[in-house]
Structures are given as C-alpha cells and as structure tokens.
Amino acid sequence: MSDLKTELRQKVKDNLMVTHSEDDGLIDSYLTAAISYAEQFQHLEDNYYSINPMSSVTMQGVIMLSSHFYESRDGSTGGYFGDNIKAAEQVWNTVHLLLRMGKEWQV
C-alpha cells in the first residue's frame, strides 16, 4: 500500500474515532473509491494521485467522503447526524466545495 493510502487510512480512522484494525480493509476500499471520485470530479486521469501529490484540501475531501461511505454503508445518513435527513446532502456539498479547488477546469 502506498504511503499516501496509509496516511489517509489513519486520518480517516482518526476522523471516525476508530481505534481497531478490523475494518482497515473496508476503509481502504472506501478510500480507493473516494480517491477515484476526486480524480474524476477534478478532471484528472485515473491514478493521478498515485504519482502526484494531493493537496491538503483534496485530502480533506477524500477523508470526509471515505468517512461518509463508512458511516452510511447501510444506506442511512449514518454518523453523529443520523437523525438529520439533510446530513448526507451536506457531506456531498462540502466534499464538492473542497474538491472544486483542485479541479482542472476545461471547456
């Protein structure tokens, strides 16, 4: 596993307050999906972040999106704000705002 993925996994676990390693494989799969989403959203080629640095803003978006995937894996909004029906929408809005900063704008 790349150093970036290892660093991101720990940051996601810290964000989720997960201290065990039983879900590391699951978190890694969510990280893979979130990184791919970021690359597509930012109009970057596949695996861009495997060879290029990731900005701290993009990293925060990936952490938030991976955490959201983990907390809502049963299809609910999940997490601390599970009783708020707009929680999932707010996560996506925030992630998009963060990822927009690293977007390659094209016409």
C-alpha positions as CSV (number, residue, x, y, z in Angstrom):
1,M,0.0,0.0,0.0
2,S,1.3,3.5,-0.8
3,D,2.4,5.9,1.8
4,L,-0.4,8.2,0.8
5,K,-3.1,5.5,1.3
6,T,-1.5,4.5,4.7
7,E,-1.6,8.2,5.8
8,L,-5.1,8.6,4.6
9,R,-6.3,5.5,6.3
10,Q,-5.0,6.7,9.6
11,K,-6.6,10.1,9.1
12,V,-10.0,8.5,8.2
13,K,-9.7,6.3,11.3
14,D,-8.9,9.4,13.4
15,N,-11.9,11.2,11.9
16,L,-14.2,8.3,12.7
17,M,-12.6,7.7,16.1
18,V,-11.9,4.1,15.1
19,T,-9.0,2.6,17.1
20,H,-9.2,-1.1,15.9
21,S,-7.8,-2.5,12.7
22,E,-10.7,-4.9,11.9
23,D,-12.1,-2.5,9.4
24,D,-8.9,-1.5,7.7
25,G,-9.7,-3.4,4.5
26,L,-13.2,-1.8,4.4
27,I,-11.8,1.7,5.0
28,D,-9.2,1.0,2.2
29,S,-11.9,0.2,-0.2
30,Y,-13.8,3.4,0.6
31,L,-10.5,5.3,0.2
32,T,-10.0,3.8,-3.2
33,A,-13.5,4.9,-4.2
34,A,-13.1,8.4,-2.7
35,I,-9.8,9.0,-4.4
36,S,-11.2,7.8,-7.7
37,Y,-14.2,10.1,-7.2
38,A,-11.9,13.0,-6.5
39,E,-9.8,12.3,-9.7
40,Q,-13.0,12.1,-11.8
41,F,-14.5,15.2,-10.2
42,Q,-11.3,17.2,-10.7
43,H,-11.0,16.0,-14.4
44,L,-7.7,14.2,-13.7
45,E,-6.6,11.0,-15.3
46,D,-7.1,7.7,-13.4
47,N,-4.5,7.0,-10.7
48,Y,-3.3,10.7,-10.8
49,Y,-2.8,10.7,-7.1
50,S,-0.7,7.6,-7.1
51,I,2.1,9.5,-8.7
52,N,1.3,13.2,-7.9
53,P,0.9,15.0,-4.6
54,M,-2.5,15.5,-3.2
55,S,-3.3,19.0,-1.8
56,S,-4.4,19.3,1.8
57,V,-7.8,20.5,0.6
58,T,-8.3,17.5,-1.7
59,M,-7.1,15.2,1.1
60,Q,-9.8,16.6,3.5
61,G,-12.4,16.0,0.8
62,V,-11.2,12.4,0.4
63,I,-11.2,11.9,4.2
64,M,-14.7,13.3,4.5
65,L,-16.1,11.2,1.7
66,S,-14.4,8.0,2.9
67,S,-15.8,8.6,6.4
68,H,-19.2,9.2,4.9
69,F,-19.1,5.9,3.0
70,Y,-18.0,4.1,6.2
71,E,-20.7,5.7,8.4
72,S,-23.5,5.3,5.8
73,R,-22.7,1.8,4.4
74,D,-26.1,0.6,5.4
75,G,-27.8,3.2,3.2
76,S,-28.6,5.6,6.0
77,T,-27.1,9.1,6.6
78,G,-25.1,7.5,9.5
79,G,-22.8,9.0,12.0
80,Y,-23.4,11.7,14.5
81,F,-26.0,13.4,12.4
82,G,-28.1,10.3,11.6
83,D,-31.3,11.9,12.7
84,N,-30.8,14.8,10.2
85,I,-32.2,13.9,6.8
86,K,-30.0,16.6,5.2
87,A,-26.8,15.3,6.7
88,A,-25.8,13.2,3.6
89,E,-26.6,16.1,1.3
90,Q,-24.4,18.4,3.4
91,V,-21.5,16.0,3.2
92,W,-21.6,15.9,-0.6
93,N,-21.9,19.7,-0.8
94,T,-18.9,20.1,1.4
95,V,-16.8,17.5,-0.4
96,H,-17.6,19.1,-3.8
97,L,-16.6,22.5,-2.4
98,L,-13.3,21.1,-1.3
99,L,-12.6,19.1,-4.5
100,R,-13.5,22.1,-6.7
101,M,-10.3,23.8,-5.5
102,G,-8.2,21.2,-7.3
103,K,-10.3,20.8,-10.3
104,E,-8.8,21.1,-13.8
105,W,-11.3,23.4,-15.4
106,Q,-11.9,22.6,-19.1
107,V,-14.3,23.8,-21.8
